[in-house]
Amino acid sequence: MSSTLPLFPPSASTVAGDVDALFFFILAVSAFFAVLVSVLILYFTFKFKGKHGEAGADIHGSLTLELIWTGIPFVLAMVMFVWGAQLFFTLAKPPADAMDVFVVGKQWMWKVQHPEGVREINELHVPIGRPVRLTLGSEDVIHDFYIPAFRVKMDVVPGRLTTMWFTATKTGEYHIFCSQYCGTKHSGMIGTVVAMQPEDYEAWLAGGRSTGSAVQNGERLFTELSCITCHKADSSGRGPTLAGVFGSTVQLNDGRKVLADENYLRESIMSPQAKVVQGFQPIMPTFQGLVSEENLLQLIAYVKTLKPAEPASAPVKK
């Protein structure tokens, strides 16, 4: 419906219709009560306009009327809340098979890296019909990655990683905006999403210049930064093994337990003293200023692929 209105962007993702439906429902309810209250104020103003010095009648009210005008707004508010909460949780949880793309905001551009290593600036090529999960980081100030046609947006915050996801449903080119004021050239921090047929996307990837995938670059950095000397796969290093750590619960020296997600890995690289794993000393140096936001995303992508070694099977006795 919104695509027929000139003030609305096209609807080009799986969640766009749901977001529009909720928006128009809230708009319709708000408009109805705004008009109703305005009309009643005018009606009662003229109907009960008394003469100078005339006292109004003593009114004790009606319990039924009180219940009605309390109950109806409450029910409508709960409908909005439940509907909005369901949509929020849908947008907050990307599908397990989503394609991972890294996006870094910088005054004043968007830098994109695909899983295969193809890089873009201010453009994002995606296949239609496939969920795409964006991991977002900032090199300087707060930005906000906003795709109006997909009805999705997410703050890009320095010092932490945020995520958002979408599934494009229509081929075409769609605007990317930064919707958080980020400096003098904020209005120029724009880009384009190019939604393509899957086969066209694969052809575009094949023709792109790759400098290595995020995982490959992360593995190279893991060696170059000497991470491999402390975080050994056989747990013999001075730091904890990272095999299988992503997604697990980590016990800390101070007794806390934390989930090892992307932000835990990022903090462990940039501020390693903040959360020290139980049984280890706080000897890891900080890499603040030594690795860029893109390097961090590559390191995290590599660590996420590390899996614990399979236990050796016992020999079969004859």
N, C-alpha and C positions, 0 to 999 in steps of 0.2 A: 504493500500500500504506500509506504513512504517513498518508493522510487518514482511515483507519479507526481509528487509534490516538488516544486522547483527549489524549495529551501532545504531539502533533504538530499544527502548523498545516496548513491545506489546501494542496494542491499546485496552483498556479495559474499557472505559467509554463512555457516550453518547456524550461528547464534544471532545473526542480525535480525531475523524476523521475531525471535523471542524478546530481544531487547526493545524493538519497536513496539511490540504488543504491550509490554509493561509500561513503556513511556506513554503511549496513547491512553492506556487505562488510567494512569495517574493524572494525566492531563485532563481527561474527560471528567473524572470525579472532582478534581480541583475547580475546573471551569463551571461545572454544575452547581457546586455549593457557593462559588463566588457570585454567580448570577442569582441564585436563590436568595442568598443573604442580602444582596443589594436591592433586589425587588421587594423583599419583605420590609427592609428598612424604609424604603420610599413609601410603600403602601401604608405601613403603620404610622409613618410621620404625618401623612395627610388625613388618614382615617380618624386618628385620635388626637388631632390638633385641637387643643382646648382653648377656651377663652382665658384672658389674663386673670390670674387669681383663683382659677378653678382647680380644685384638688382632684387627683386621680382616685379611682376606685381602689379599695383595699383588696388585693389579689393574693391568695394563699398558694397558688400554683396547682399543678396536676402531677401526681406521681406517674401516671401512665405516660404523659407527655415527656416528663423528665427521662424516663427509661428509654423511650423511643429515640430522643435526640442524643442520648448517650450511647445506646446500643448500636445504632446504625453506623455512626462514625467509627466506633470500636471495631465492628466487623469489617468495615472497609479498610481500616488501617491494618488489621491482621492479615487480610487478603494480600495487601501490598507487601507486607513484611515477609510472609511465607513465599510468595511468588518471587520477590527480590532475592531472598536467601537461597532458594533453589537455583536461580540463575547465577548468583554469586559463586556457589560451590561448583557449578558446572564450569564456569570460567576459571576457577582457581585450580582445577585438577585436570591437567592435560592427559590425553590418552597415552597408554603405555607404549604404543607403537608410533608416537609422534616423531617427526624428523627434527633433530636438534640443529638450531642455527644460533650463532653468537652475534650479538649486536653491541657495539660500544658507542656511546654518545660522547661527543667532544665538541667544544665550541669551535665552529658551529656546523657539524656534520654528523652523519651516521655511518659507522664503519661496520660492515657485515662480513662474516665468514661462514661459508657452508661446510657441512661435514666433510666433503671431499677436498676442501682446501681452497676452493674458488672464493675470491674476495670481491667485494663491491663497496662503493661509496655512494650513499644517498639513493641506492636502489636495492630492491629485495625481490629476486625471482623465486617464485614458489609454484609447485604443481597444484592444480585444483584437485579436490577430492581426497587430499592427504593432510592429516593434522600436522601442523608446524608448531614446534615449541621454541620460543625465543628466550634465550638467557641474556639478560641485559645488564650492562655495567657502564659506569661513567668514569671518565678520566679527570673531570674537573668539578662541575657543579650539578645540581639537580636538573635533569631533563625529564621529558615525558614522551614516550613513544605512542603515537596515536594514529590509528588507521580508521577514519570515519566510516568507510564503506564496509568494514568488518565489524564495526561497533565495539572495538577493543582498544584499550589504552592502559599504560602502566608507567608509573614513576620509575625513572632511572636514577638511582641514588648513589652518590660517591661513597665508597667504603663498604658496599654490600652488593649482592646480586639479587635481581628480581626476575620473575618469569611471567610470561603470558603465552597464550596459544590461540590458534584459530585454524579453521579449515575453509579455504577459499572454494567457492562454488561456481563462480563465473569467470571466464577469461577476460582479461582487460588490464588496464593500468589504473591504479588507485593511489590517492594522495597519502603521504606520510607527513605528519606535522609533529613538531614539539609543542605540546600544549602547556608547558611550564616555563614561565619567563626565565630565561637563562643568560641574558646579557644583551648588549647593544644590537647584535645581529640575530636575535631570537627569531624574528619573522622570516629570516632566510634559511632557517634550519628545517628544510623540507626535503622530501624525497618521494620515491615512487615504488609501489608494489606492483610487480608485473606477474599476474596470475596466468599460468600457461597450462596447456594440455600436458599430461605426464610425459608423453613421448617428445614433445617440444622442449620440455624442461630437461630431459636427459640429453637431448642434442645440444642444448645450451651449455650444460655442464661439461660435456665432452669438448666443446669448443673453447671453454674458458681456460685461463692460465692459472694453474695451481702451484702454490709454493709448498705443497704438502698438506695433508689433512691436519685438523686440530689435534688429533691424537698423536700423529707422527711428530708434529712440532713440539707437543707437550713431552713426549718421550725424549726428544733431543734435549730440551731444556732441563729435564729431570737429571740427565747425565751431565750437561754443561755446568749446572749450578751445584753439582756434587751432592744432590739429594740422595743419589743411589748409594753413597758411602755410609749413610746413617740409617736409611729406611730400606733395609735388606729384606728380601722375600723370605729368608729363612729365620727371621726374627733375631739374628745375631748382631744387629747393628745397635748403635747407641740411641736410636729412635724407634718408635713402634713400626711394625710392618704395615704397609698401606694396602696389602692385598685383601680385598673384600671389605675394606673399611667403609666405603661409600654406602649409605643406607643403613648402616648398623648403629647400635647404641654404644657409645664410648664412655667408659668409666674414667673420671678425672681424679687427680690427686686430692682435690678438696672434697671429695665425696659425691659430687654432682654427676649426673648422667646426661649426656647430650646426644642428639641425633647428628650423625655425620652426613650433613647435606652439603650443598654447594657453598653456602655461607660459612659453615664450619671449616671446610677445606680452605676457603679464601682467608679466613681469620687466622688459621694455623700457619699460613705462609707469611702473611703480613704482620701479624701480632702473635707470634708463637707462645709468648709467655701468658697470654690471656687464659688459655685452657690447656693445661699440661696433663697428658695421659697418665693414668695411675701406673706407678712402677718406673717412671722415667724422670730424669732430671731436666730442669728448664735451661737447657744448654743450646737450644736451636737459635741461631741468629735471625733477626728480622730481614726480610727481603724488601722492605718498604723503600721505594725509590730505585730498586735494582731491577724490578720487572714491571712491565706495563700492564694495563688492564687486559689487553689482548693476550699477553703471555700468561697471565693468571688463568684466563679462560682455557687456554691450551693445556696448562698443567692440570687443571681440574678435569678436563676432558680425558686426559691420559689416566689420572688416578681412578676415575670412574670405571675404566676398563680392567683394572687390576683385580684378578680373582684369586682366591686362595688355592693352593695346589691341591690336586686330587689326592686323597690318601692312597698309598700303594696297596694294591690288592695282595692278599696273602697267597702264597703258592699253593696250588692244589696238590694235596697228598694222594699218592697212588696207592 
